[in-house]
Amino acid sequence: MPEVTRLHENPFLLPSQDSDWDARAAFNPCLVKKNHNYHLFYRAQSRQKEQINESLSISSVGYAKGLDGIHFNQRKQLIVPDQCWDKFGCEDPRVTWLDDRFYIFYTALSCYPFEASGIRVGLAICDEDCKLIEKHPVTPFNAKAMTLFPEKINNQFAALLTVHTDLPPAKIALALFDEEQQIWSAKYWGDWYANLDSHVIPLLRNHKDHLEVGAPPIKTDKGWLIIYSYISDYFTSDRSFAIEAVLLDLKNPQKVIGRTSEPLLVPEREYELVGDISNVIFPSGALIQKDLLYIYYGAADTTCCAAFLPLQQLLENMTSKQDDRFVVSTSVKQGFNRFSGNPIIMPRPEFSWEAKATFNPAAIYAKGKFHLIYRAMSLNNTSVFGYASSVDGIHIDERSASPIYLPTEAFEQKLRPGNSGCEDPRISLMGNNIYVFYTAFDGYTPRVAYTSISLDDFVNQRWLWKRPMVITPPGIDDKDACILPKKINGKYIIFHRVDGYICINSVDSLVFGGGNWLTNDDSVISPRKTYWDNRKFGIAAPPLETKLGWLLFFHRISMPGDIYKIEALLLKLDDPKQVIAETDAVILEPEAEYEKHNQVHNVVFPCGAVLHNQQVYLFYGGADQVVCIARMSLEGIFKRLGI
């Protein structure tokens, strides 16, 4: 990361003892450079005063003017709490000069004691002389830190805001407006909020953290640069404030191009460590001067400060290409190599349905893309399916903002606290239909269920699933299932796991129920008690068709330690119940930290395999928490099979 230097003039703006309205604090500054003048807007906090029989310190928006971005004079109170929707304070302005106007978004407090429903966004519009023209309440829901882009994007006004700042998890989201009046339109925001998740830019790393939009967007040749506040362990006494940056696509600001991997700035100086609220640095403004990026921030909720860093170094750091390699395993000789960028999918705490875990992905290659369906788990341990796609199989290009498949039937509804829902999907393409077999879990007994969808609907993300059908009997623990992607002798071939071993069934029809259930008549292979795999095993991904046979990956669970390990079988093409060959040893086992420690330790769990350009891409869950990928040549796998 480039080195960040604090101004030696810090704090450059202090509370004023000459006036009541900013006597307690002057902080969270936002700067606009127009012509040769620097316009500074900041949060001003008054001395304690009597209001509604309480002694309160009230915030307003202060204004000052300068010639160098550091020294300011002519301070005045610009925006005062004089409306029913902001009467208890106007906080933290974000200011954009657009269409010959200053758009000043601020946090409007409408009630005391403060509560989420009374903390919203307000807007003041000023002319070029910073004279107030009009004020409007903006969001009808809890939100803060709204800021307008300095130019229209695709002929629309564009803004970022932080939703649910006081009803966590907080979410940074994008709003687009066809005309100015929509910015304060209750109807617009009602429609927008009803589809909130589709507007979110996911940046949270953990559901225990917090974040907030910082400075107004800055346009660079690499993308829109957004400086924002990231607060780790926000809900504990050990919370840590930091300033970070993200780069958004110029034409589609909801797309993240890159972000900083570590903080640009954390509280270190005395004026950041001691104040009205200690150990706080909070970015609210940014400006490019020559080749430097200046970040303006509030220190300890008391004073205005700034720091600078080389802009190009920051942009290069955020856009530098990852070292895309497949790394040779240190524990398994001649096995799968891991992608250096693992994990490729992680939980997004902004979305409740996948806030806890994203793992165990199914995969197919169709229409020039790798398509993934992954298991997503909410904080109450309900599993649903999410979707992602990739052109190259390693970098995720697109990911759904909402689940593509939810538990809808009684056999997958939560009957008691704990895990439930739709788990561990496997995809098979048969003709023009995609079949998804999965574990349906009601909290008591895992059973096999399946659904289907046309290939055309699937690749075009029209999630028109057929009604799911449970196919294994009640009271019998059955899971790890898939269907062979073609019929054999006119019959469907289904793999599943009962009593710790793989079963294979040939059936005439996929209609089940009414006593007609999938059985465990045949087994492909059962645990070899003299080996490490002495507990149970099941299939990994659906079998891949090769010229030599059906390639089936499977997992074994070793004792002691319950360690998941992957091997492979080769099954006869015209009779998949016959095993032609088996790998001589493990080809993938837990090795990386993201496989060894998390929800369930020591787990590599593939549910998807794709044969592409003579390479097998194995998509797997790591430690029941994240999605990963490993790769191995088909030739190398055949060698391990002794062929």
C-alpha positions, 0 to 999 in steps of 0.5 A: 500500500502507498504511504499515507502522510498526515498534514502537519497542520492537523487538526486544521479546523478546531471547535470555535469558542467564539460561537455556541453552534460549533463550540463543542466540536467541528469535524467530519469535513467535506471539501469542494474545490470550485474555481480557485476557492475551497468550500469546506462543509463540516459537522458543527456541534453546539454547547449543551443547551436546553431542549425538550427539558433535556440538556442536548448538544445539537449538530448543524452544518458549518461552512468555511472558505479558503484558498489552499484546502487547509486554512479556512475563514468566514465560518458560518452556520449553513444548515440548521435543524429547523424542520420536523424531520431534522429538528434534533440535528443535521450531521455529517454533510457530503457535498457535490457541485453539479449543474451549478448547485451544491447538493448537500446530503446530511444525516437528519435526526427527527426524534430524541432519544435517537432511534433508527426510525428517526435517523434518515437522509436529508438534502439541502441545495445551495446556489454558487454563493452557498445560499440555501435554496431548498431542503428536502427529507430524502429517505423514508427509512433508516440511512446515512451518508448519502452522496451524489456522483459529480456527473450523470452516469448514462444520463441519470443522477447517481448516488451512493448511500448507506442503508440500515446504519442503525439496523445492521448490517449496514449496506452501501447501495447505488441509487439512480434517478431520471430526474432531480425530483426523484431524489426526494420522491417517497414513491421512488424510495418505496420502490427502490427499498422494496428491491434493496438487495439488487442495489447493494455493493457488497463490501462487508467482510464479516457480519460483526463489522460495520461500514459507511460511505465516506467521501463523494465519488472521485472520477479517475481514469481507472474508475470511480474512487470511493473512500469509506469507513470500515469498522471491525468488531463494531459491536464490541468494545474492541471495535476498530475504525479504519479508512479504506477505498474501493474502485467502481466501474465508470459506466456501472458503479455497482461493479467493483473493480478493486479495493484496498486489502488493508486500511489506508489509515487507522487512529494513531495520533493523539488528536485521533485517539482522544476526543469526544469519542476516542479512537475514531477517524471518519472519512467524509471528503476527498480531493485530488491535488496534482498527483496526490489524493487528499482524504479529509476526515473527522478525528475523535468526533472533535476536529477536522484533519487531512492526510494525503497519498500518491494517487497513482500508487493507490490506483495501481495497488487496487487494479494490479492483477492477482497472481493467477496460478494453480498452486501445487499441493504440499501434502498430495503428490500428483493431485489437484492444484489449488487456485491461488485466488481461493476462495472465489466465493465468500459470504456477503453479510449484507445479504441475510440469506448468505451472511453465514456461509457460501459453500458446496457448489455445483457447476456446469459449463454451458453457452461459453460460461461456467455456471455455479449453484452454491449452498448459502446459509443464513445466520439462522442456519437455513440453506438456500441456493445462490448463483454465480458465473465465470468465463474462465472458471476462476474469476467470478463475473456475476453473482445473484443478489438474491437466492435463486432457489428456496425451500418451499416444501414441507420436507425442507422446512425448518421444524426445529432450531438448527440446520434446514433447507436445501443443501449441497446441490449437484447439477446434471445436464440431460438434453435441454434440461438441467436437473438439480439433485440436493439434500432436503433437510427439515432439521430431523432427517436429510432426504434426497430431492430434485428439481429441474429447469430448462437450459435456456431459462437457466442460462438466462437466469429465469428461475422457473424451477419445476416443483421439487420432489422428494425421492427417498423414504421418510426416516432414512438418512440419505444424501449426496445424490445426483443423476447421471447426465444420460440414460443407460439402456433407457433408464435413469441412473441415480447415485446417493448415499445410505449408511455411509456408502454410495448407492446406485439405482436404475429407474424407469421414471423420476416420479416418486412418492406414494410408497415408491421411493428410491432404495439402496439395492446396489452399492458402488463401493463401501468403506475399506475398514483397513484404510484411513477412510473408515467412517463413510463416503459419498459422491462429490460431483456428478460423473464426467463422461470421458472416452475411457469411462465415467469419471466419478469423484468421491469423498471419504471421511477419515478417522480420527479427526473426521478429515474429508479427502477426495479420490476418484473412480472410473465407471464403465460407460454402458454399465456405471455399476461396474468400477474399472479403476480407482485412484491409488491414493488421495488427490485432494485433502484439507491443506489451506487455512480456508479448508482446515478451520471454519464452520466444520474443520478439515473439509474439502467437499466438491459438488461440481466438476467440469471437464474443459479443454482437457482440464478438470475444474473441481469446485468445492466447499472449504470448511463449510464456509467458502467456495474454492476451485482446484484443477488437474489435467484429465491425463494426470487423473488417468495416470492416478487411476493407473490407466 
